[in-house]
Amino acid sequence: MSHSHYRNNSRLGKMPHWQRTFVLASMSTCALTGIAYLLGHEFFLKKDLLGIHAVLAWHGITALIATLALGSVLPFHLKAGLKAKRQLASGLSQLGFLAILLSSGALLYYGPETIRESVILTHWLIGLVFFAIFMVHGVVAQIKRS
């Protein structure tokens, strides 16, 4: 067995390159489309470009793809992280925040109008916090790999 083969397989929870790329790209695209819509719709920054339905639709589509990416990570990466007791706070908080984001996203689409404003606020606040933790989680893992 070659040294590089051993080194690549010896890191508990390390995702294959394709999966890491898929997770990073889908989560980042979802976050960026959400931030774009937030800036346009809630903060009126370039509203005619960022605050339009097409941006919101792309956010929804990328959220579905990001959910698929999350599903590809759960069976191995999460289990390995729990077993190794590494980055538990950032990993588990991401999982909790994603559950809130998925639930609030569903409520925005299917929920009653009476709670819509509070759900919007919750969704974008949690989304921003999630994305920050997601980025830190990845950077810390990258630093530890170096």
DSSP file with accessible surface (Angstrom, degrees, kcal/mol):
  #  RESIDUE AA STRUCTURE BP1 BP2  ACC     N-H-->O    O-->H-N    N-H-->O    O-->H-N    TCO  KAPPA ALPHA  PHI   PSI    X-CA   Y-CA   Z-CA
    1    1 A M              0   0  181      0, 0.0     2,-0.0     0, 0.0     0, 0.0   0.000 360.0 360.0 360.0 130.4    0.0    0.0    0.0
    2    2 A S     >  -     0   0   65      1,-0.1     4,-2.3     4,-0.0     5,-0.2  -0.302 360.0-118.6 -72.0 156.4    1.5    3.4   -1.0
    3    3 A H  H  > S+     0   0  142      1,-0.2     4,-2.9     2,-0.2     5,-0.2   0.909 114.7  50.4 -59.6 -43.4    2.2    6.1    1.6
    4    4 A S  H  > S+     0   0   61      1,-0.2     4,-2.4     2,-0.2    -1,-0.2   0.879 108.9  51.9 -67.1 -34.9   -0.3    8.5   -0.1
    5    5 A H  H  > S+     0   0   87      2,-0.2     4,-1.7     1,-0.2    -1,-0.2   0.943 112.7  45.2 -64.4 -45.2   -3.0    5.9   -0.1
    6    6 A Y  H  X S+     0   0  144     -4,-2.3     4,-1.3     1,-0.2    -2,-0.2   0.942 112.8  51.1 -61.8 -45.9   -2.5    5.2    3.6
    7    7 A R  H  X S+     0   0  110     -4,-2.9     4,-0.5     1,-0.2     3,-0.4   0.919 110.6  48.0 -61.1 -42.9   -2.4    8.9    4.4
    8    8 A N  H  < S+     0   0   73     -4,-2.4     3,-0.3     1,-0.2    -1,-0.2   0.831 117.6  41.2 -69.4 -31.1   -5.6    9.7    2.5
    9    9 A N  H  < S+     0   0  109     -4,-1.7    -1,-0.2    -5,-0.2    -2,-0.2   0.551 101.2  71.4 -92.2  -9.2   -7.5    6.8    4.1
   10   10 A S  H  < S+     0   0   61     -4,-1.3     2,-0.8    -3,-0.4    -1,-0.2   0.632  73.9  93.5 -84.2 -12.0   -6.2    7.3    7.6
   11   11 A R  S >< S-     0   0   78     -4,-0.5     3,-1.8    -3,-0.3     2,-0.1  -0.732  79.5-130.5 -86.1 111.3   -8.1   10.5    8.3
   12   12 A L  T 3  S+     0   0   81     -2,-0.8     3,-0.1     1,-0.3    -2,-0.1  -0.362  87.5   7.0 -61.6 125.3  -11.3    9.6   10.0
   13   13 A G  T 3  S+     0   0    5      1,-0.3     2,-0.3    -2,-0.1    -1,-0.3   0.495  85.1 152.3  84.3   2.5  -14.3   11.3    8.4
   14   14 A K    <   -     0   0   61     -3,-1.8    -1,-0.3    -6,-0.1     3,-0.1  -0.511  38.9-136.4 -70.5 127.4  -12.3   12.7    5.4
   15   15 A M        -     0   0   29     -2,-0.3    -1,-0.1    -3,-0.1    58,-0.0  -0.559  21.4-103.5 -81.7 148.8  -14.7   13.1    2.5
   16   16 A P     >  -     0   0   61      0, 0.0     4,-2.6     0, 0.0     3,-0.4  -0.309  39.3-105.4 -62.0 156.9  -13.6   12.1   -1.0
   17   17 A H  H  > S+     0   0  152      1,-0.2     4,-2.6     2,-0.2     5,-0.2   0.886 119.3  52.3 -54.9 -44.9  -12.7   15.1   -3.2
   18   18 A W  H  > S+     0   0  159      1,-0.2     4,-2.3     2,-0.2    -1,-0.2   0.899 112.2  46.0 -60.9 -39.5  -16.0   14.9   -5.3
   19   19 A Q  H  > S+     0   0   16     -3,-0.4     4,-2.9     2,-0.2     5,-0.2   0.920 111.7  50.0 -72.5 -41.8  -18.1   14.9   -2.1
   20   20 A R  H  X S+     0   0   51     -4,-2.6     4,-2.8     1,-0.2     5,-0.2   0.926 113.2  47.4 -60.5 -44.5  -16.2   17.7   -0.5
   21   21 A T  H  X S+     0   0   65     -4,-2.6     4,-2.8    -5,-0.2     5,-0.3   0.920 112.3  49.9 -62.5 -43.7  -16.6   19.8   -3.7
   22   22 A F  H  X S+     0   0   60     -4,-2.3     4,-2.5    -5,-0.2     5,-0.3   0.935 113.9  44.5 -61.3 -46.7  -20.3   18.9   -3.9
   23   23 A V  H  X S+     0   0   12     -4,-2.9     4,-2.6     2,-0.2     5,-0.4   0.951 116.6  45.2 -65.0 -49.5  -21.0   19.9   -0.3
   24   24 A L  H  X S+     0   0   60     -4,-2.8     4,-2.2    -5,-0.2     5,-0.2   0.930 116.8  45.0 -61.4 -45.9  -18.9   23.1   -0.5
   25   25 A A  H  X S+     0   0   50     -4,-2.8     4,-2.5    -5,-0.2     5,-0.2   0.930 117.0  43.3 -66.2 -45.6  -20.4   24.2   -3.8
   26   26 A S  H  X S+     0   0    9     -4,-2.5     4,-2.4    -5,-0.3    40,-0.3   0.932 117.2  44.7 -71.0 -42.5  -24.0   23.4   -2.9
   27   27 A M  H  X S+     0   0   12     -4,-2.6     4,-2.6    -5,-0.3    -1,-0.2   0.922 116.4  47.3 -66.8 -41.3  -24.0   24.9    0.6
   28   28 A S  H  X S+     0   0   28     -4,-2.2     4,-3.1    -5,-0.4     5,-0.2   0.920 112.6  48.3 -66.3 -43.3  -22.1   28.0   -0.6
   29   29 A T  H  X S+     0   0   65     -4,-2.5     4,-2.4    -5,-0.2     5,-0.2   0.916 112.5  49.4 -63.9 -40.8  -24.4   28.5   -3.6
   30   30 A C  H  X S+     0   0   20     -4,-2.4     4,-2.2    32,-0.3    -2,-0.2   0.948 114.2  45.1 -61.9 -47.7  -27.5   28.1   -1.3
   31   31 A A  H  X S+     0   0   17     -4,-2.6     4,-2.9     1,-0.2    -2,-0.2   0.923 113.4  49.6 -63.3 -44.1  -26.1   30.5    1.2
   32   32 A L  H  X S+     0   0  105     -4,-3.1     4,-2.6     2,-0.2    -1,-0.2   0.892 111.5  47.4 -67.2 -37.8  -25.1   33.1   -1.5
   33   33 A T  H  X S+     0   0   25     -4,-2.4     4,-2.4    -5,-0.2    -1,-0.2   0.893 113.6  49.7 -69.1 -35.8  -28.4   33.0   -3.2
   34   34 A G  H  X S+     0   0   19     -4,-2.2     4,-2.6    -5,-0.2    -2,-0.2   0.925 112.4  46.4 -65.8 -42.9  -30.1   33.4    0.2
   35   35 A I  H  X S+     0   0   47     -4,-2.9     4,-2.9     2,-0.2     5,-0.2   0.912 111.2  52.9 -65.4 -40.9  -27.9   36.3    1.1
   36   36 A A  H  X S+     0   0   23     -4,-2.6     4,-2.3    -5,-0.2     5,-0.2   0.945 112.1  44.6 -59.5 -47.4  -28.5   37.9   -2.3
   37   37 A Y  H  X>S+     0   0   42     -4,-2.4     4,-3.5     1,-0.2     5,-0.6   0.916 112.2  52.8 -64.8 -41.1  -32.3   37.6   -1.8
   38   38 A L  I  X>S+     0   0   15     -4,-2.6     4,-1.9     1,-0.2     5,-1.4   0.938 110.7  47.1 -57.9 -48.0  -32.0   38.9    1.8
   39   39 A L  I  <5S+     0   0   60     -4,-2.9     6,-2.8     3,-0.2     4,-0.3   0.906 120.3  38.5 -62.3 -41.5  -30.0   42.0    0.6
   40   40 A G  I  <5S+     0   0    0     -4,-2.3     4,-0.4    10,-0.3    11,-0.3   0.933 125.6  33.0 -76.0 -45.6  -32.4   42.7   -2.2
   41   41 A H  I  <5S+     0   0   62     -4,-3.5    -3,-0.2     9,-0.3    -2,-0.2   0.891 131.1  26.7 -83.3 -41.8  -35.8   41.9   -0.6
   42   42 A E  I  <<S+     0   0   61     -4,-1.9    -3,-0.2    -5,-0.6    -2,-0.1   0.806 133.7  30.5 -93.0 -33.8  -35.2   42.9    3.0
   43   43 A F  S   <S-     0   0  113     -5,-1.4    -3,-0.2    -4,-0.3    -2,-0.1   0.349  96.1-130.1-109.7   2.5  -32.5   45.6    2.8
   44   44 A F    >   +     0   0  139     -4,-0.4     2,-0.7    -6,-0.3     3,-0.6   0.740  50.8 153.7  56.9  30.1  -33.5   46.9   -0.7
   45   45 A L  T 3  S-     0   0   96     -6,-2.8     5,-0.3     1,-0.3    -1,-0.2  -0.817  83.2 -18.7 -89.2 114.8  -30.0   46.7   -2.0
   46   46 A K  T >>>S+     0   0  136     -2,-0.7     4,-3.4    -3,-0.1     3,-2.2   0.911  85.3 175.1  51.8  45.9  -30.3   46.3   -5.8
   47   47 A K  H <>5S+     0   0   87     -3,-0.6     4,-1.2     1,-0.3    -2,-0.1   0.846  71.5  57.8 -52.1 -39.1  -33.9   45.2   -5.2
   48   48 A D  H 345S+     0   0  137      1,-0.2    -1,-0.3     2,-0.1    -2,-0.1   0.657 121.2  27.7 -71.1 -12.1  -34.6   45.0   -9.0
   49   49 A L  H <45S+     0   0  109     -3,-2.2     3,-0.4    -4,-0.1    -2,-0.2   0.765 133.9  26.9-110.0 -47.8  -31.8   42.5   -9.4
   50   50 A L  H  <5S+     0   0   38     -4,-3.4    -9,-0.3    -5,-0.3   -10,-0.3   0.757 115.0  57.8 -92.1 -27.7  -31.4   40.7   -6.0
   51   51 A G  S  <<S+     0   0   11     -4,-1.2    -1,-0.2    -5,-0.6     2,-0.2   0.154  82.1 114.0 -93.8  22.0  -34.9   40.9   -4.6
   52   52 A I  S >> S-     0   0   71     -3,-0.4     4,-1.6     1,-0.1     3,-0.8  -0.505  78.5-111.0 -95.0 162.5  -36.7   39.2   -7.4
   53   53 A H  H 3> S+     0   0  146      1,-0.2     4,-3.1     2,-0.2     5,-0.2   0.834 113.3  63.7 -59.2 -35.0  -38.5   35.9   -7.5
   54   54 A A  H 3> S+     0   0   51      1,-0.2     4,-2.5     2,-0.2    -1,-0.2   0.891 102.9  48.7 -60.3 -38.5  -35.9   34.3   -9.7
   55   55 A V  H <> S+     0   0   25     -3,-0.8     4,-2.2     2,-0.2    -1,-0.2   0.928 112.5  48.4 -66.9 -42.2  -33.3   34.7   -7.0
   56   56 A L  H  X S+     0   0   58     -4,-1.6     4,-2.3     2,-0.2    -2,-0.2   0.910 110.7  51.3 -63.1 -41.1  -35.6   33.2   -4.4
   57   57 A A  H  X S+     0   0   37     -4,-3.1     4,-2.6     1,-0.2    -2,-0.2   0.923 109.5  49.5 -63.2 -42.9  -36.4   30.3   -6.7
   58   58 A W  H  X S+     0   0  153     -4,-2.5     4,-2.9     1,-0.2     5,-0.2   0.882 108.5  54.2 -63.6 -36.0  -32.7   29.7   -7.2
   59   59 A H  H  X S+     0   0   30     -4,-2.2     4,-2.1   -26,-0.2    -2,-0.2   0.938 109.8  47.2 -62.2 -44.0  -32.3   29.7   -3.4
   60   60 A G  H  X S+     0   0   34     -4,-2.3     4,-1.8     2,-0.2    -2,-0.2   0.920 113.3  47.9 -63.2 -43.0  -35.0   27.1   -3.1
   61   61 A I  H  X S+     0   0   77     -4,-2.6     4,-2.0     1,-0.2    -2,-0.2   0.937 113.4  46.7 -64.1 -45.7  -33.4   24.9   -5.8
   62   62 A T  H  X S+     0   0   12     -4,-2.9     4,-2.8     1,-0.2   -32,-0.3   0.826 107.3  58.6 -69.1 -28.1  -30.0   25.2   -4.3
   63   63 A A  H  X S+     0   0   29     -4,-2.1     4,-2.1    -5,-0.2    -1,-0.2   0.897 105.6  49.5 -64.8 -38.7  -31.4   24.4   -0.9
   64   64 A L  H  X S+     0   0  130     -4,-1.8     4,-1.9     2,-0.2    -2,-0.2   0.922 112.8  46.5 -65.2 -41.5  -32.8   21.1   -2.3
   65   65 A I  H  X S+     0   0   76     -4,-2.0     4,-2.4     1,-0.2    -2,-0.2   0.910 110.9  52.2 -67.4 -39.9  -29.4   20.3   -3.8
   66   66 A A  H  X S+     0   0    6     -4,-2.8     4,-2.6   -40,-0.3    -1,-0.2   0.870 107.0  53.8 -63.4 -35.5  -27.6   21.3   -0.5
   67   67 A T  H  X S+     0   0   54     -4,-2.1     4,-2.3     2,-0.2    -1,-0.2   0.907 107.5  50.3 -65.1 -39.9  -30.0   18.9    1.3
   68   68 A L  H  X S+     0   0  117     -4,-1.9     4,-1.6     2,-0.2    -2,-0.2   0.922 110.0  50.7 -62.2 -42.1  -28.9   16.1   -1.0
   69   69 A A  H  X S+     0   0    0     -4,-2.4     4,-1.0     1,-0.2    -2,-0.2   0.918 108.5  51.9 -61.8 -43.9  -25.3   17.0   -0.3
   70   70 A L  H >X S+     0   0   30     -4,-2.6     4,-2.1     1,-0.2     3,-0.9   0.922 106.9  53.8 -58.2 -43.6  -26.0   16.9    3.5
   71   71 A G  H 3< S+     0   0   40     -4,-2.3    -1,-0.2     1,-0.3    -2,-0.2   0.843 104.5  54.8 -61.0 -32.2  -27.6   13.4    3.0
   72   72 A S  H 3< S+     0   0   34     -4,-1.6     4,-0.3    -3,-0.2    -1,-0.3   0.744 112.5  44.1 -73.0 -20.9  -24.4   12.3    1.3
   73   73 A V  H XX>S+     0   0   14     -4,-1.0     4,-1.3    -3,-0.9     5,-1.2   0.815  96.7  74.0 -90.4 -35.5  -22.3   13.4    4.3
   74   74 A L  I 3<>S+     0   0   62     -4,-2.1     5,-0.9     1,-0.2     4,-0.2   0.870  89.6  53.5 -54.4 -48.9  -24.5   12.0    7.2
   75   75 A P  I 345S+     0   0   92      0, 0.0    -1,-0.2     0, 0.0    -2,-0.1   0.880 128.9   9.5 -60.5 -36.3  -23.8    8.3    7.0
   76   76 A F  I <>5S+     0   0  113     -3,-0.6     4,-2.8    -4,-0.3     5,-0.2   0.865 126.7  47.2-110.0 -53.8  -20.0    8.5    7.1
   77   77 A H  I  X5S+     0   0   52     -4,-1.3     4,-2.4    -5,-0.2    -3,-0.2   0.921 116.4  43.7 -62.1 -47.0  -18.7   12.0    7.9
   78   78 A L  I  ><S+     0   0   43     -5,-1.2     4,-2.5    -4,-0.2     5,-0.2   0.942 114.8  49.2 -65.2 -45.6  -21.0   12.6   10.9
   79   79 A K  H  ><S+     0   0  146     -5,-0.9     4,-2.4     1,-0.2    -2,-0.2   0.924 112.8  47.8 -60.7 -43.1  -20.6    9.2   12.3
   80   80 A A  H  X S+     0   0    5     -4,-2.8     4,-2.5     1,-0.2    -1,-0.2   0.902 111.1  51.0 -65.8 -40.1  -16.8    9.5   12.1
   81   81 A G  H  X>S+     0   0   24     -4,-2.4     5,-1.5    -5,-0.2     4,-1.1   0.902 111.3  47.8 -64.5 -40.8  -16.8   12.9   13.7
   82   82 A L  H  <5S+     0   0   80     -4,-2.5     3,-0.2     2,-0.2    -2,-0.2   0.921 113.0  48.3 -64.4 -43.4  -18.9   11.7   16.6
   83   83 A K  H  <5S+     0   0  162     -4,-2.4    -2,-0.2     1,-0.2    -1,-0.2   0.904 116.5  42.1 -64.6 -40.8  -16.7    8.7   17.1
   84   84 A A  H  <5S-     0   0   33     -4,-2.5    -1,-0.2    -5,-0.2    -2,-0.2   0.611 100.7-136.3 -81.9 -13.0  -13.5   10.8   17.0
   85   85 A K  T  <5 +     0   0  162     -4,-1.1     2,-0.4     1,-0.2     3,-0.2   0.879  53.4 146.1  56.0  42.4  -15.1   13.5   19.1
   86   86 A R      < -     0   0  123     -5,-1.5    -1,-0.2     1,-0.2    -2,-0.1  -0.907  65.3  -7.3-112.6 138.3  -13.6   16.2   16.8
   87   87 A Q  S  > S+     0   0   40     -2,-0.4     4,-2.6    -3,-0.1     5,-0.3   0.817  79.8 154.5  50.7  39.1  -15.3   19.5   16.0
   88   88 A L  H  >  +     0   0   61     -3,-0.2     4,-3.0     2,-0.2     5,-0.4   0.909  65.1  52.3 -63.0 -43.8  -18.4   18.4   17.8
   89   89 A A  H  > S+     0   0   84      1,-0.2     4,-2.1     2,-0.2     5,-0.2   0.954 116.6  37.5 -61.6 -49.1  -19.7   21.9   18.6
   90   90 A S  H  > S+     0   0   25      2,-0.2     4,-2.0     1,-0.2    -1,-0.2   0.909 119.7  48.3 -72.0 -38.3  -19.5   23.1   15.0
   91   91 A G  H  X S+     0   0   18     -4,-2.6     4,-1.7     2,-0.2    -2,-0.2   0.952 116.6  40.1 -66.1 -49.3  -20.6   19.9   13.5
   92   92 A L  H  X S+     0   0   82     -4,-3.0     4,-2.4    -5,-0.3    -1,-0.2   0.869 113.7  54.0 -71.2 -34.5  -23.6   19.3   15.7
   93   93 A S  H  X S+     0   0   38     -4,-2.1     4,-3.1    -5,-0.4     5,-0.2   0.909 107.1  52.8 -66.2 -37.2  -24.6   23.0   15.7
   94   94 A Q  H  X S+     0   0   19     -4,-2.0     4,-2.8    -5,-0.2    -1,-0.2   0.925 108.6  50.0 -60.1 -43.2  -24.6   22.9   11.9
   95   95 A L  H  X S+     0   0   56     -4,-1.7     4,-1.9     2,-0.2    -2,-0.2   0.929 113.1  45.9 -62.1 -44.4  -26.9   19.9   12.0
   96   96 A G  H  X S+     0   0   37     -4,-2.4     4,-2.0     2,-0.2    -2,-0.2   0.928 113.7  48.4 -63.8 -44.5  -29.3   21.7   14.4
   97   97 A F  H  X S+     0   0   47     -4,-3.1     4,-2.9     1,-0.2    -2,-0.2   0.898 109.7  52.9 -64.9 -37.9  -29.2   24.9   12.4
   98   98 A L  H  X S+     0   0   21     -4,-2.8     4,-3.0    -5,-0.2     5,-0.2   0.894 106.3  53.2 -65.1 -37.0  -29.9   23.0    9.2
   99   99 A A  H  X S+     0   0   53     -4,-1.9     4,-2.4     2,-0.2    -1,-0.2   0.925 111.6  45.9 -62.3 -41.6  -32.9   21.3   10.8
  100  100 A I  H  X S+     0   0   68     -4,-2.0     4,-3.3     2,-0.2     5,-0.3   0.920 112.9  50.3 -66.3 -42.1  -34.2   24.8   11.7
  101  101 A L  H  X S+     0   0   23     -4,-2.9     4,-2.6     2,-0.2    -2,-0.2   0.920 112.1  46.5 -63.4 -43.2  -33.5   26.1    8.2
  102  102 A L  H  X S+     0   0   80     -4,-3.0     4,-2.1     2,-0.2    -1,-0.2   0.925 116.3  45.4 -64.2 -42.9  -35.3   23.2    6.5
  103  103 A S  H  X S+     0   0   72     -4,-2.4     4,-2.4    -5,-0.2    -2,-0.2   0.931 115.4  45.3 -66.7 -45.6  -38.2   23.5    8.9
  104  104 A S  H  X S+     0   0    7     -4,-3.3     4,-2.3     2,-0.2    -2,-0.2   0.882 111.0  54.3 -68.6 -34.8  -38.5   27.3    8.5
  105  105 A G  H  X S+     0   0   27     -4,-2.6     4,-1.4    -5,-0.3    -1,-0.2   0.927 110.1  46.9 -61.1 -42.9  -38.0   27.0    4.7
  106  106 A A  H  X S+     0   0   47     -4,-2.1     4,-3.7     1,-0.2     5,-0.5   0.912 111.3  51.7 -64.6 -40.5  -41.0   24.6    4.6
  107  107 A L  H  X S+     0   0   76     -4,-2.4     4,-2.1     1,-0.2    -2,-0.2   0.856 104.8  56.5 -65.5 -33.8  -43.0   27.0    6.9
  108  108 A L  H  < S+     0   0   42     -4,-2.3    -1,-0.2     2,-0.2    -2,-0.2   0.873 118.4  33.6 -63.8 -34.4  -42.3   29.9    4.5
  109  109 A Y  H  < S+     0   0  183     -4,-1.4    -2,-0.2    -5,-0.2    -1,-0.2   0.895 138.7  16.1 -87.0 -43.2  -43.8   27.9    1.7
  110  110 A Y  H  < S+     0   0  185     -4,-3.7    -3,-0.2    -5,-0.2    -2,-0.2   0.521 100.5 102.8-110.3 -11.8  -46.5   25.9    3.4
  111  111 A G  S  < S-     0   0   26     -4,-2.1     2,-0.1    -5,-0.5     5,-0.0  -0.191  78.7 -81.9 -78.0 170.5  -47.0   27.7    6.8
  112  112 A P    >   -     0   0   73      0, 0.0     3,-1.2     0, 0.0     4,-0.4  -0.359  31.9-125.3 -71.2 147.8  -49.7   30.0    7.9
  113  113 A E  G >  S+     0   0  143      1,-0.2     3,-1.0     2,-0.2     4,-0.5   0.797 103.2  72.5 -61.3 -29.1  -49.5   33.7    7.0
  114  114 A T  G 3  S+     0   0  133      1,-0.3    -1,-0.2     2,-0.1     4,-0.2   0.747 106.1  34.3 -63.6 -25.1  -49.8   34.7   10.7
  115  115 A I  G <> S+     0   0   59     -3,-1.2     4,-2.3     1,-0.1    -1,-0.3   0.419  88.5 104.3-107.6   1.9  -46.3   33.5   11.5
  116  116 A R  H <> S+     0   0   80     -3,-1.0     4,-2.8    -4,-0.4     5,-0.2   0.880  77.9  49.8 -54.7 -48.4  -44.6   34.4    8.2
  117  117 A E  H  > S+     0   0  129     -4,-0.5     4,-2.1     1,-0.2    -1,-0.2   0.915 113.6  45.2 -62.9 -41.7  -42.7   37.5    9.4
  118  118 A S  H  > S+     0   0   70     -3,-0.2     4,-2.5     2,-0.2    -1,-0.2   0.872 113.1  51.3 -70.4 -33.4  -41.2   35.8   12.4
  119  119 A V  H  X S+     0   0   13     -4,-2.3     4,-3.1     2,-0.2    -2,-0.2   0.911 108.3  51.9 -69.0 -39.6  -40.3   32.7   10.3
  120  120 A I  H  X S+     0   0   23     -4,-2.8     4,-2.5    -5,-0.2     5,-0.3   0.952 111.9  46.3 -59.4 -49.1  -38.6   35.0    7.8
  121  121 A L  H  X S+     0   0   84     -4,-2.1     4,-2.4     1,-0.2     5,-0.3   0.938 114.4  47.3 -60.1 -47.1  -36.5   36.6   10.5
  122  122 A T  H  X S+     0   0   64     -4,-2.5     4,-2.7     1,-0.2     5,-0.3   0.928 111.4  52.4 -58.9 -45.6  -35.6   33.3   12.1
  123  123 A H  H  X S+     0   0   34     -4,-3.1     4,-2.3     1,-0.2    -2,-0.2   0.930 113.4  40.5 -62.1 -46.6  -34.7   31.8    8.7
  124  124 A W  H  X S+     0   0   60     -4,-2.5     4,-2.1    -5,-0.2    -1,-0.2   0.892 116.0  49.7 -77.0 -31.8  -32.3   34.5    7.6
  125  125 A L  H  X S+     0   0   83     -4,-2.4     4,-2.2    -5,-0.3    -2,-0.2   0.956 115.9  42.5 -66.0 -48.0  -30.7   34.9   11.1
  126  126 A I  H  X S+     0   0   30     -4,-2.7     4,-3.3    -5,-0.3     5,-0.2   0.897 112.4  56.1 -64.3 -38.5  -30.1   31.2   11.5
  127  127 A G  H  X S+     0   0   22     -4,-2.3     4,-2.5    -5,-0.3    -1,-0.2   0.916 108.4  46.2 -60.4 -44.0  -29.0   31.0    7.8
  128  128 A L  H  X S+     0   0   66     -4,-2.1     4,-2.0     2,-0.2    -1,-0.2   0.925 115.1  46.3 -65.9 -42.7  -26.3   33.6    8.4
  129  129 A V  H  X S+     0   0   67     -4,-2.2     4,-2.4     1,-0.2     5,-0.2   0.933 112.4  51.5 -65.4 -43.8  -25.1   32.0   11.6
  130  130 A F  H  X S+     0   0   11     -4,-3.3     4,-3.1     1,-0.2    -2,-0.2   0.938 108.8  49.9 -57.3 -48.4  -25.1   28.6    9.9
  131  131 A F  H  X S+     0   0   36     -4,-2.5     4,-2.5     1,-0.2    -1,-0.2   0.906 110.1  50.7 -62.6 -38.6  -23.0   29.8    7.0
  132  132 A A  H  X S+     0   0   56     -4,-2.0     4,-2.4     2,-0.2    -1,-0.2   0.942 113.9  44.2 -62.7 -45.9  -20.4   31.3    9.3
  133  133 A I  H  X S+     0   0   39     -4,-2.4     4,-3.1     2,-0.2    -2,-0.2   0.905 111.3  54.8 -66.2 -39.5  -20.1   28.1   11.3
  134  134 A F  H  X S+     0   0   15     -4,-3.1     4,-2.1    -5,-0.2    -2,-0.2   0.934 110.6  45.4 -58.2 -45.7  -20.0   26.0    8.1
  135  135 A M  H  X S+     0   0   79     -4,-2.5     4,-2.5     2,-0.2    -2,-0.2   0.926 114.1  47.7 -66.8 -44.2  -17.1   28.1    6.8
  136  136 A V  H  X S+     0   0   85     -4,-2.4     4,-3.1     2,-0.2     5,-0.3   0.919 109.6  54.2 -62.2 -43.4  -15.2   27.9   10.1
  137  137 A H  H  X S+     0   0   27     -4,-3.1     4,-2.0     1,-0.2    -1,-0.2   0.924 112.5  43.7 -56.6 -45.4  -15.8   24.1   10.3
  138  138 A G  H  X S+     0   0   20     -4,-2.1     4,-2.3    -5,-0.2    -1,-0.2   0.893 113.8  49.6 -68.8 -39.9  -14.3   23.7    6.9
  139  139 A V  H  X S+     0   0   79     -4,-2.5     4,-2.7     2,-0.2    -2,-0.2   0.929 110.7  49.8 -66.9 -43.3  -11.4   26.1    7.5
  140  140 A V  H  X S+     0   0   49     -4,-3.1     4,-2.5     1,-0.2    -1,-0.2   0.923 111.5  49.4 -61.3 -42.2  -10.5   24.4   10.9
  141  141 A A  H  X S+     0   0   25     -4,-2.0     4,-1.7    -5,-0.3    -1,-0.2   0.913 110.9  50.1 -63.7 -40.0  -10.6   21.0    9.1
  142  142 A Q  H  X S+     0   0   84     -4,-2.3     4,-1.1     2,-0.2    -2,-0.2   0.910 110.7  49.1 -64.1 -42.7   -8.3   22.3    6.4
  143  143 A I  H >< S+     0   0  113     -4,-2.7     3,-0.5     1,-0.2    -2,-0.2   0.915 110.6  50.3 -62.8 -44.0   -5.9   23.7    8.9
  144  144 A K  H 3< S+     0   0  127     -4,-2.5    -1,-0.2     1,-0.2    -2,-0.2   0.809 108.1  53.8 -65.9 -30.0   -5.8   20.4   10.8
  145  145 A R  H 3<        0   0   56     -4,-1.7    -1,-0.2    -5,-0.2    -2,-0.2   0.748 360.0 360.0 -73.2 -25.8   -5.2   18.6    7.5
  146  146 A S    <<        0   0  125     -4,-1.1    -3,-0.0    -3,-0.5    -4,-0.0  -0.243 360.0 360.0 -75.3 360.0   -2.1   20.8    6.8
